[in-house]
Amino acid sequence: MHNTESAEMYLESILVLTQKQGALRAIDVVHHTGYSKPSVSRAMGLLKKNGNIIVDQNGYIILTEQGKEIAAKILERHRVLTCLLVKLGVDDETAAEDACRIEHVISDVSFQKLKEYLQCEDA
């Protein structure tokens, strides 16, 4: 994992999977993201080292409070930005893909103003 964006994407995926299925292991992240097992394994090691996740003795991944905060922030950005793009007439798939890129680079100030302006109920 070379950057913050990559870490944020993994944390967001872990949060989404946890909300969908409860307990999850690295293989679930592999299937969800489409990344290779070695890539996911390396990422999980770095997330663990940085205090964002805990991996229990059975291999289950648990977000720490710090990891949850980061993941929730990114997921909220994803949902609001997707909502904005869809309201502008972008198709759902393209909106979700573009939101995924934008969510990592938009400033907190700009995002907050967009969120206030939009009042996206879906987000």
Protein Blocks (a to p, Z undefined) as FASTA:
>chain_A
ZZfklmmmmmmmmmmmmmmnopadfklmmmmnopafklmmmmmmmmmmnopaccdfkopa
cddfklmmmmmmmmmmmmmmmmmmmmnopafklmmmmmmmmmmmpcfklmmmmmmmnopa
kZZ
